[in-house]
Structures are given as structure tokens and as C-alpha cells.
């Protein structure tokens, strides 16, 4: 059974930082591309950042220079370091695991709220 468990969300003031973590089980972690998505109320889910199995990263333009995605294969964990947070970063953040050639998996989401 595949499980992706996110943690690290919360309430923070604008300009602050948070680090999200996602621990995976039930998958061969190191061959999966991993990603963080977010969904604000009334909006579609959007990609925030992704990291391939080889460590290549990709970011949404809105978070470049502020967010950093990383992975620790030994801990089966992907991280999202979020700095200089803005109120428009407020959303539910979801972890995604994408095995090669197969459907992806989602976590349950963690709420991030940035107050102005």
C-alpha cells in the first residue's frame, strides 16, 4: 500500500519560512520523480516544484529563488524549503510520487497559511 505523508504546514507571517516534508512508503522511492503541488480555494492544483530520480529540479516561476525542493533517498523523504513566503502562497500543499511509466500517487495534503 502506497502512502505519502506530508508534514510541516502551518501558519506563518509574510516573509517567514516553512519546511514541508513528505515521507513515502510502499514504493521504490529512489526511482520516482517527486513533486510538490498546491491548490488554493477555487483554483486548480498547480505544480510548485519537482525533482527527478537523478536530482534534476524544476520550479514554478512564482516560487523560483524562494523555494527549494530536495530529496533524501535513504530516508524516503522529499522536502520543500519555503522562504520569503507571501500571502499568495497560501494553499493546501500536496506531495506527489511519479513512478516511471505508471500512475502517480498523492498525499493527503498539508495546509500552509501565510498572513500579511
WOGIGI-V598929 format. One record per residue. NEAR is the number of other C-alpha atoms within 12 Angstrom. Layout:
((NEAR) (NEAR))
//
This chain:
((9) (20) (24) (32) (29) (33) (27) (28) (30) (26) (25) (25) (21) (21) (19) (24) (26) (33) (30) (35) (35) (40) (33) (35) (25) (17) (26) (23) (32) (27) (21) (32) (38) (48) (44) (49) (37) (35) (25) (24) (15) (9) (12) (12) (20) (25) (25) (34) (37) (35) (33) (28) (25) (17) (20) (17) (23) (25) (25) (22) (13) (19) (28) (20) (17) (25) (31) (31) (37) (33) (36) (22) (26) (13) (17) (28) (34) (43) (36) (41) (28) (36) (24) (25) (31) (26) (19) (23) (39) (28) (31) (35) (41) (40) (44) (42) (41) (29) (23) (18) (10) (12) (13) (20) (29) (29) (30) (21) (30) (32) (27) (36) (29) (27) (18) (16))
//
